[in-house]
Amino acid sequence: MKPISLTQFLIEQQREGRINADLRLLIEVVARACKRISIAVGKGALGGVLGSAGTENVQGETQKKLDVLSNEILLEANAWGGHLAALASEEMDDPHPIPDRYPKGEYLLVFDPLDGSSNIDVNISVGTIFSVLRCPEGVKNPDEKAFLQPGTQQVAAGYAVYGSSTVLVLTLGDGVHQFTLDREQGNFPLTHSRLRIPEDTSEFAINMSNMRHWEPPMRRYIEELLAGKTGPRRRDFNMRWVASMVADVHRILTRGGIFIYPRDLKDPGKPGKLRLMYEANPMAFIVEQAGGAATTGRERILDITPAQLHQRVPVFLGSKNEVERVTGYHLAADRAGEPA
């Protein structure tokens, strides 16, 4: 049987009362923007979009040309449709209002336009991450405060991976679904429904070069995995690390695993590397909807009420039993009063 398209899938969700017309339009617009980004990524050096843009984002990170282009594509695509009240991007200091000449809708869009962009020049998979919130009732001109909602308030989240194929993964709060871009037809057919992450795994993804900066419970957990069959876990584990969150999470969604970017003491002023609003919340929503778990090592990510738009947090997500184990190690260390 011919697979249904993203548009047909969304219309069916609307008919069943899970989403309204504005949310359907919003997701379709984001998907079209992802197609444009996919084309730009696919051209590589031929499109003149590789290398640094010579600027820095709000986090002080060097922006790539494709970071800037992807951000502009998403802003332009979502400005005029009437489905959004405002947008916020990892690449911009402040929320981006909808121009007054366009109608405004009831939703807020939060996005990382090109996650893993440090990998662009070496032809490794990168992606786009997005999250949808409702604009608080009565708010006509949303500022930063309007966006500061816990992840449990997300009405939709997803990501696109630009790899050997372009894949769009989406949750509307009722399971996780995967669509694959048909480059000839220009649409996203549904290729996998209700993805599930195995509860157990023998794969982990982490940047081992930071091990000397980790807290004791984090080092304990990884040392157990590295000990393999001769250690307390009594089996071997494999390490995978792409350094592109969308690629690492997509692998976990496909075959299981645990992804960890823990708190470390390299920069004590930063509680974590990844951004709560742009990366941790949408990925946590997707992972939980697929039967996995997502914490900061101490608390459920989706329960955190953000204090600021660009807040950072540690991230532990993936196969449920491994996330619960390493979270338990951190909580036990806290109870015992172990020093960081």
SULKA-V824566 format. One record per residue. N is the residue number from 0. NEAR is the number of other ideal C-beta (glycine too) atoms within 10 Angstrom. Layout:
BEGIN
n = <N/N>
near = <NEAR/NEAR>
END
This chain:
BEGIN
n = <0/1/2/3/4/5/6/7/8/9/10/11/12/13/14/15/16/17/18/19/20/21/22/23/24/25/26/27/28/29/30/31/32/33/34/35/36/37/38/39/40/41/42/43/44/45/46/47/48/49/50/51/52/53/54/55/56/57/58/59/60/61/62/63/64/65/66/67/68/69/70/71/72/73/74/75/76/77/78/79/80/81/82/83/84/85/86/87/88/89/90/91/92/93/94/95/96/97/98/99/100/101/102/103/104/105/106/107/108/109/110/111/112/113/114/115/116/117/118/119/120/121/122/123/124/125/126/127/128/129/130/131/132/133/134/135/136/137/138/139/140/141/142/143/144/145/146/147/148/149/150/151/152/153/154/155/156/157/158/159/160/161/162/163/164/165/166/167/168/169/170/171/172/173/174/175/176/177/178/179/180/181/182/183/184/185/186/187/188/189/190/191/192/193/194/195/196/197/198/199/200/201/202/203/204/205/206/207/208/209/210/211/212/213/214/215/216/217/218/219/220/221/222/223/224/225/226/227/228/229/230/231/232/233/234/235/236/237/238/239/240/241/242/243/244/245/246/247/248/249/250/251/252/253/254/255/256/257/258/259/260/261/262/263/264/265/266/267/268/269/270/271/272/273/274/275/276/277/278/279/280/281/282/283/284/285/286/287/288/289/290/291/292/293/294/295/296/297/298/299/300/301/302/303/304/305/306/307/308/309/310/311/312/313/314/315/316/317/318/319/320/321/322/323/324/325/326/327/328/329/330/331/332/333/334/335/336/337/338/339>
near = <3/5/15/15/16/21/14/13/21/23/16/12/19/16/9/9/7/16/23/16/11/16/22/21/20/26/24/17/19/23/22/17/23/28/20/15/25/22/15/19/26/12/12/14/10/8/14/10/19/17/12/12/15/9/13/12/18/14/13/6/14/13/17/22/19/25/27/19/19/30/23/14/22/27/18/11/18/25/17/14/16/13/24/27/22/24/23/24/25/23/25/16/12/13/20/18/15/21/9/8/7/12/11/18/22/18/22/24/25/27/28/28/27/31/29/21/23/15/17/21/14/7/12/14/21/27/30/25/28/27/30/25/26/16/19/16/6/5/14/7/12/22/13/15/13/18/22/17/20/16/25/16/15/22/20/23/25/27/27/30/25/27/18/7/12/23/25/25/25/26/21/22/14/12/14/25/21/20/24/16/23/15/13/6/9/9/17/26/16/17/15/15/12/12/19/13/27/17/15/10/21/17/19/24/23/22/13/12/8/15/15/10/15/21/20/14/23/25/15/17/26/20/12/16/22/15/14/14/9/8/14/9/16/9/10/13/20/12/13/14/15/18/12/23/25/26/24/25/31/23/19/26/24/14/12/20/26/28/27/23/23/25/23/21/11/11/9/10/4/13/14/18/20/18/23/27/25/24/25/29/28/25/32/30/25/27/26/22/21/19/16/31/22/25/23/22/26/14/13/16/26/18/12/18/12/19/8/12/23/18/17/19/25/23/27/27/29/30/26/21/14/26/24/13/15/22/21/13/18/25/14/12/19/14/8/9/6/13/6/13>
END
